[in-house]
Amino acid sequence: MEGIQGRPACDSRQCSGWATCCASRKAAKGTGESTLRRPKIAGKVQVYTGNGKGKTTCALGAGLRAAGHGLRVLMICFMKAKVAERGAGTEVNYGEFSSIQRVPNFTIIPVGRSSFVDKENPDPIDIKMAQEGLRLAQEALQGHKCDVLILDEINVAVEWRLISLEDQLDLIRMKPDDVEVIMTGRYARPEIIEAADLVTEMKEIKHYYSTEKLLARRGFEF
């Protein structure tokens, strides 16, 4: 599947804090890659779960920080398409997909559909697409194609039986020592929590969707 590839952004900022970053981007211009030296990392497994808002946002922030240090970041989105459907067939772009195009070394691959998944009776198409995401994740780990692998909403894909828990655990088992894996989504299984090095549960205390009946807002929910 075609990914959304980060590329060097505009280097017009003049502040001294951006000098190193801008210089590396100028050198990398036309290559699509940053010239920052990739630091060696002791890769861990992070899990962001719970019913509160912010799981994907947190993973994106971690990926953005890693990319800023020259690490290669791959994000596979199991429950998102390249565009989101927002009523009456209206399609809108996810903001993060547009933003990441400006970030070197950060690639997003959405493997979901814009329509909702029937969690009680998933469509074979949804299962096939999730399995494709699983294959891409396996290849990325086995081929050491990234330094940070974000598996967005993989916990949901397991809960809705698009992929198996054993497949998710296998990704953790095959992880190279110097690759960070970040898994997001509600419904993190106890086995995943046990296998992870860091687990954060987002807990909803108050949400404007419930109190004000606000629908998803452009720039914040998509």
Protein Blocks (a to p, Z undefined) as FASTA:
>chain_A
ZZdddddddfkbfbfklmmmmmmmmmmgonlpafbdcddddddddddedjbehilmmmmm
mmmmmmmnopacddddfkbcfbdceejhiacddfklmmmmmpghiacddfbdfbdcdfkl
ccfklmmmmmmmmmmmmmmmmnopafbdcdehklmmmmnomacfklmmmmmmmpcfkbcc
ddedehiafklmmmpmbdcddddfbdfklmnopacdehklZZ
